[in-house]
C-alpha cells in the first residue's frame, strides 16, 4: 500500500486529505497494523485514481490490459480483514468494473448498526458453504445457505456474518464504478 501511494506521488498527508481517512489510519494500514475495510479500500483506490486490483497486486505482478484473465482454484491473492478472508480472483486484469472474490466469513455476534458499511456500487453474493446472515439497512436480516444468492445496492449500509461454526464461504462480486468519472464521460448515462 505504501509503494502504491508513493508511485501515485502522494504524501501521507495528501493521501489522508484525498481519502478522508485519518493519517494515522493510512499509516497503520501501510504498516500492517490494521486491516482496512472494503469501504476504506474503495476510498483509497478512488483517492489514488487507480483500480482496486492495484491495491492487491504484488510489485512483481504484471497487470494485463487485455480483457481476459483466469485464476485457477485456490490460486487467488489472499487478503485478511477483521471479519473476512478474501481470495481475490482475476487480479491480473487492470481496470475491472467488477471485483470477484471468494470470501470466508467469520462467525460473530449479531451486527450492530455501526458495524455496517456502505460504498458506491452493487454487490451479489452466492453462498458456497455454511450459513450466513446478510444484514442490509431498512430490510429484515436474511439467512442464506448453500445455493442461495443475494444482490443489493452497496450504497445502503450492509454487513455479513457466519451463523455457525461450519466454514462459511461465499462467491462475492462487487462493482467498482466511480460515479464521478462516469459523470465526466461524454456519453455517461445521467443520474435519475
N, C-alpha and C positions, 0 to 999 in steps of 0.2 A: 504494500500500500504506500509506503514511503517513497519507493522508487517511482511508482506511478505518479504520485503528487509532484515529485521533483521533475520528472520528464514533462509534466504539464506546465512547468515553470512557476509553481505556486509555493509560497512560504506557508508555514503552519498558520500564520495569522490570516493570510489571504484565503486559505482553504476553509478556515473556520468562518470567515465572513461570507464566503460564497455558499457554503453548505447550511449555515445556520446552526451548526453544531459547535459546542464549546471546544476551544483549542485543546484543552486537556483531554477531551473525548477522542479527538483525532489522534493525539499523541499516544494515548493508551491503545487505540486500535492498531496504529502502526507498530507498536512495540509488543503486540500480542497479549496485552494485559486485560483486554476486554474484547468480547466478540460482538461485532456490530449486528444490529437487527437488519432484516431485509429492507425495512423502511429507510434506515440510515445508509445502507449500501446504495439504494436508489438516489438518495440525496447527494452522496459523494460522486457517483458516476455522472449525474447531471451537472453538478458544480464543476467537475473536471472536464466536462464536454467529451465524455468517452462512453463507449458501450460497456454494459455491466461485465461482459466477458473479460475485459482488460483487468478488472479488479481481481479476477481469479486466475489469470494466466501467470505461469512461471516466466521468468526472464528469458528462458531458453525456448519457450513455446512460440512457434511461428503461427500467427493468426492468418487464416485464409481469407481471401477476398472473393473466392468462388462462392457459389450458393448451395453447396452441399458438404456435409461432414458426417462422419459416423463415429459413435462411441460404442465399443464392444462392452458386453455385460461386465459390470464391476470395474470398468476402467475409467470412469469419470473422475473428475477432480473432487476430492472430499474436503468439505469445509464444515467446521463445527461452530454452532452458535449456542446460545444459552439453553434453548429447549429443542433444538433440531440438529441433525447431522445431514447435511445436503451432499448429494453426489450430483455435481453439475455436469450435464450431458452436452455433447456437441460444442464444447467450449472453444474449439479452434476456429469457429466461424465468427468473423468480425461483423459488427453492426447488426446483430439479430434483433428482430422485433419481439421474439418470444424466448423466454429463458426456461428451458426444460430441466427439471430436477427430479431425482428420486430422493425422497426425504424420509429419514427415520424420525418419528415423532416421539418425544418423551412423555411418559406418564407424569401428570402433575395435578395439583389441586384445581378446583373449578377456576376458570379465568375471571379475573376482576376487570372492570371497565378500563382501568389504567394500564392493563397488560395488552389491550387490543391495539393493533396498528392499522394505519391507513396510508395509502400512497396512490399515485396515478396508475391507471391500467386496469386490467381484468385478470382473473385467475380461474383456473379449473384444476380440480384435483380428482384423482381416481384412486380409490383405496386398493392397495395390493395385498396387505395383510393387517391383522389386528382390528381393533375397534377404536375409532376416533370420534371426538366431538368437535364439530365446527360451530363456532360462535360468530355470528355476523350481527352487528348492531341493528336494532329495530326488528329483528327476527328471533323466533324461539331457537335455542340451540338444537342442532341436528346431529343425531348419532349415525355414523356411517360405518359400514362393514365392507369386507372384500367384495369388489364388483360395483360398489356404489360410486357415484360421480356427483360432483357439485361444481357449479360455475357461479361466480359472483363478481361484483364491481369492487375493485380494490380501494376505491375512494371511500368506501364505507368501512368503518373500523371493524376488524376481524381478528380471529385467533383460532388456534388448533391445539388439541391435546389428545394424548392417548388415554383411554379409559381403563385398560387392563395391563397386566404385566407382560402379556404376549407382545412380541415385537410388532410395532405398528409402522407400516411403510406405505407411502403414497407416491404416485406419479403426480407431479405438480408442475403446471405450466403457467408462467406469469408473463403478461405482455410488458414490454418495456417501450412505451410510447411517450416521447417527450411532447407534451401538449404545446409548449411554447414554440418548438421547432416546427410542428405541424402547422401552427397558425401563421408562421412566417413563410411557408412554402406557397408558391404562386397558385397552385391548384388545390390547396388544402380545403377539405370539407369544413364548412362553418359549424361552429358550436351552436346547438339549439337548446 
